[in-house]
Every structure is written in structure tokens, then in C-alpha cells.
Amino acid sequence: MAGHSKWANIKHRKAGQDALRGKIFTKILREITVAVKTSGTDPASNAALRSAVDKALGANMRRDTIDTAIKKASGTLEGVHYEAIRYEGYGAGGVAVIVDCLTDNKQRTVGEVRHAFSKSGGNLGTDGSVAYMFSTVGIISYGAETDEDALMEAAIEAGADDVVTNEDGSKDVMTTLENYLNVKEALVAAGFTPENSEITMQAATNAELDAENAEKMILLIERLEDLDDVQNVYSNGDISDEIMATMG
């Protein structure tokens, strides 16, 4: 898990840039749409919807905008139909990459995703070529100042799988998808408000990158996340602290 915090920081910086351009709103609204169509309109029983609503509120989206998106997705209001598509491929150095998209035009999306891979020294793979390396997990993240023992006790009592301390001192509470909402709510009730929380894909093993391939990998992630149809990008690439420092 040493690489999670670094990649998460890259992703959060990108999210902040996208918010300035309004892109993050579009992506969150699409995420809400698919979550509702997949598992219903109740955030209390729909972990994916709850996660999307949390993202929306964290990005300062208005509550009525969120409610309208949920109504459109449920069929109460007319809206655009988006289809969830997953692409799998390899980045520089053979790093495994999963790209989750929501699109109303599959031909456009696959062309844009393929171009991003080819421009960054990677290539698209076939369905199932890398997905077997990943599992869906909930990650609830805290800063380095959080008391590790107290967090561990509260997390285990709430039903979490593990608490991981990263190299920078930050801490991640790991849960299954099924337990994510219950664990998060129990931790908040116990006084542990997270800095970030998400449902994500975690690789069973990481691939450490040298400086050249690390730069290519970051460019690939940036190119993919700049695409309107791309919701999330997951990778098993790991960059050491030393290489990260040289990249600024």
C-alpha cells in the first residue's frame, strides 16, 4: 500500500484542477446517474450513490443539482442515457491500467482512450487482461496527525478489514464494498471525520517504476482523466519517494 498515498495525491491534485474547469461536475453527475440506474435512488443502501453524492458535496455542488440528477437517472425527469464501459490496458513499463468510463458514444470514447494510451507509451488490452489483478475496496483516509491506535480500535470495532499507515504518516482504513458505508458512518460517529473516502480498485501487487516510466505513467493518467468520458483511472504503478522528489 506504500504507493496508494502517492497516486491518491496525484489524483486529488488533478481533481482540483478539473473543478476549476467544471469538468469534475460533469463526471460526478454521470457517476450519480449510473449509480442510481444500477442500485436505486436511496444513498443509505446504495454505496456507489452515497460515494458519488459525497464527492458532489465535497466539490461544492448544490443539493438541488444533485437531487435533479437522481431524478433524471430514476426516470422521473428526462435525461441522457449513459453506458458504463471499462477499458483495460498497459502503461509504460508494463503497468496494469483500468479505465472506467461513462459515455453516450462508445466509438468516440474508445478512440480517445486508445489515443491517450498510444501517446504515453502504452496500449489497450483485451477484456479481462488486467482486471483479475484488482479488487473493489473502500478506502477511508486520514491525515498523519490522527492517532493510529485509537483509529485502529474504532475501525476494527466498526467492521473494517485493516488500517494501513503510509510512508507519509497518513492512514487508510480498508473495507469491503459491502461494509464501506457502515464503517465510514461509524468512524464519523466516533469522532474520526475522514479527509477523503472512496470506493476504488486496489491491485494485489504493485509494479515499481523508474524515473522515465514514472513520467510516462503520470502523463497517461493525466491524459485519460482529461477526457470527459473517463470517470476513474486505476493502476498498479508505484513510484518511490526518491523519484517523486526528482519530479517535483
C-alpha positions in Angstrom: 0.0 0.0 0.0 3.0 2.3 0.1 2.1 3.6 -3.4 -1.6 4.4 -2.7 -1.0 7.7 -1.0 1.3 9.0 -3.7 -1.2 8.0 -6.5 -4.1 9.4 -4.5 -2.3 12.7 -4.1 -1.8 12.9 -7.9 -5.5 12.1 -8.4 -6.6 14.7 -5.9 -4.4 17.4 -7.5 -6.0 16.6 -10.8 -9.5 16.7 -9.3 -8.8 20.2 -8.0 -7.7 21.4 -11.5 -10.7 19.8 -13.1 -13.0 21.5 -10.6 -11.7 24.9 -11.8 -12.7 24.0 -15.4 -16.1 22.5 -14.3 -15.2 19.0 -15.6 -15.5 17.4 -12.2 -19.2 18.3 -12.0 -19.9 16.6 -15.3 -18.1 13.4 -14.2 -19.8 13.3 -10.8 -23.3 13.8 -12.4 -22.6 10.9 -14.7 -21.4 8.8 -11.8 -24.7 9.6 -9.9 -26.7 8.6 -13.0 -25.1 5.2 -13.3 -25.2 4.5 -9.6 -29.0 5.2 -9.5 -29.7 3.1 -12.6 -27.6 0.2 -11.1 -28.8 0.1 -7.5 -31.6 2.6 -6.9 -32.1 6.1 -5.5 -31.5 5.5 -1.8 -28.0 6.5 -0.7 -28.4 4.6 2.6 -28.5 1.3 0.7 -26.5 2.3 -2.4 -22.8 2.6 -1.6 -21.9 3.9 -5.1 -24.6 6.6 -5.0 -23.6 7.6 -1.5 -19.9 7.9 -2.6 -20.9 10.0 -5.6 -23.1 12.3 -3.5 -20.2 12.8 -1.1 -18.0 13.7 -4.0 -20.6 16.2 -5.2 -21.0 17.9 -1.9 -17.2 17.9 -1.4 -16.9 19.7 -4.8 -19.5 22.3 -3.6 -22.2 21.1 -5.9 -25.6 22.4 -5.0 -28.0 20.0 -3.3 -30.8 20.7 -5.8 -28.4 19.9 -8.7 -27.7 16.5 -7.0 -31.4 15.9 -6.5 -32.2 16.7 -10.1 -29.5 14.3 -11.3 -31.0 11.5 -9.2 -34.5 12.2 -10.5 -33.3 12.2 -14.1 -31.5 8.9 -13.6 -34.6 7.3 -12.0 -36.7 8.3 -14.9 -38.6 11.0 -13.1 -37.1 13.5 -15.4 -35.9 13.0 -19.0 -32.1 12.7 -19.3 -29.3 11.4 -21.5 -28.6 7.7 -21.4 -25.0 6.9 -20.3 -23.4 3.5 -20.6 -20.7 2.3 -18.2 -17.7 0.8 -20.0 -14.4 -0.5 -18.7 -11.2 -0.5 -20.7 -8.1 -2.4 -19.7 -4.5 -1.8 -20.8 -0.9 -1.4 -20.1 1.1 1.7 -19.4 4.9 2.3 -19.7 6.9 -0.5 -18.1 4.0 -2.9 -18.4 2.0 -1.3 -15.6 -1.6 -2.5 -15.4 -4.3 0.2 -16.0 -8.1 0.1 -15.7 -10.1 3.0 -17.1 -13.8 3.3 -16.1 -15.9 5.4 -18.5 -19.5 6.7 -18.8 -20.4 7.5 -22.3 -23.3 8.2 -24.7 -20.9 7.4 -27.7 -18.8 4.2 -27.4 -17.0 4.8 -30.7 -15.8 8.3 -29.6 -14.7 7.1 -26.2 -12.7 4.1 -27.3 -10.9 6.2 -29.9 -10.0 8.8 -27.3 -8.8 6.3 -24.7 -6.7 4.4 -27.3 -5.1 7.6 -28.4 -4.2 8.5 -24.8 -2.5 5.1 -24.3 -0.6 5.3 -27.6 0.6 8.9 -26.9 2.0 7.8 -23.5 3.9 4.6 -24.4 1.1 2.2 -23.6 -1.6 0.2 -25.3 -5.1 -1.1 -24.8 -5.6 -4.7 -23.9 -8.5 -7.2 -24.1 -11.3 -7.5 -21.6 -10.0 -9.3 -18.6 -6.3 -8.8 -19.4 -5.6 -6.9 -16.1 -8.9 -6.7 -14.2 -8.0 -10.0 -12.4 -5.2 -8.2 -10.6 -7.6 -5.7 -8.9 -10.4 -5.9 -6.3 -13.0 -3.4 -5.3 -12.4 -1.9 -1.9 -13.5 1.0 0.3 -10.7 3.4 1.5 -11.3 5.9 4.2 -8.3 8.2 4.6 -6.9 10.3 7.5 -4.0 12.6 8.0 -0.7 11.8 9.7 -1.9 13.6 12.9 -4.7 11.0 13.5 -4.0 8.8 16.5 -3.2 5.4 15.0 -4.2 3.2 18.0 -7.5 5.0 18.5 -8.3 4.9 14.8 -7.4 1.2 14.7 -9.6 0.3 17.6 -12.6 2.3 16.2 -12.1 0.9 12.7 -11.9 -2.8 13.8 -14.9 -2.3 16.0 -16.8 -0.8 13.1 -16.0 -3.9 10.9 -13.1 -2.6 8.8 -10.6 -5.1 7.3 -7.4 -3.2 8.2 -5.8 0.1 8.9 -2.7 0.9 6.8 -0.1 3.6 7.7 1.6 5.1 4.6 5.1 6.3 4.3 4.0 9.9 4.8 2.2 9.1 8.0 -1.3 9.2 6.5 -3.6 6.4 7.4 -6.1 4.4 5.3 -8.9 2.4 6.7 -9.6 -0.5 4.4 -13.1 -2.1 4.0 -15.1 -4.3 1.7 -17.5 -2.7 -0.7 -20.4 -4.1 1.4 -19.1 -2.6 4.7 -17.9 0.7 3.3 -20.9 2.9 4.3 -21.4 1.3 7.7 -17.7 1.6 8.6 -17.5 5.2 7.4 -20.6 6.3 9.3 -19.4 4.5 12.5 -16.0 6.2 12.3 -17.6 9.7 11.8 -19.8 9.0 14.8 -16.7 8.1 16.8 -15.1 11.4 16.0 -13.0 10.4 13.0 -14.0 12.6 10.1 -12.0 11.5 7.0 -10.0 13.7 4.8 -11.1 11.6 1.8 -13.1 8.5 1.3 -13.9 6.5 -1.8 -14.8 3.2 -3.4 -11.8 2.2 -5.6 -9.9 -0.6 -7.2 -6.8 -1.9 -5.5 -4.2 -4.1 -7.1 -3.0 -7.2 -5.4 0.6 -6.3 -6.3 2.4 -3.1 -7.4 4.9 -2.5 -10.2 7.7 -0.1 -9.2 8.6 2.4 -11.9 11.9 4.0 -12.8 12.0 7.8 -13.5 11.4 7.5 -17.2 8.4 5.2 -17.0 7.0 7.1 -14.0 6.9 10.3 -16.0 5.1 8.5 -18.9 2.7 6.9 -16.5 1.7 10.2 -14.9 1.2 11.7 -18.4 -1.0 8.7 -19.3 -3.1 9.3 -16.2 -3.4 13.0 -16.8 -4.4 12.4 -20.5 -7.0 9.9 -19.5 -8.5 11.9 -16.7 -8.7 14.9 -19.0 -11.2 13.0 -21.2 -14.8 13.9 -20.5 -16.0 10.3 -20.7 -13.4 9.0 -18.2 -14.6 8.7 -14.6 -11.8 6.8 -12.9 -8.3 5.5 -13.7 -6.7 2.7 -11.6 -3.2 1.5 -11.9 -0.7 -0.8 -10.0 2.1 1.6 -10.8 4.3 2.5 -7.8 6.7 5.5 -7.7 9.3 5.7 -5.0 9.7 8.8 -2.8 13.1 9.4 -4.3 11.7 9.5 -7.9 8.7 11.6 -6.8 11.1 14.1 -5.3 13.0 14.5 -8.5 9.8 15.0 -10.5 8.8 17.9 -8.2 
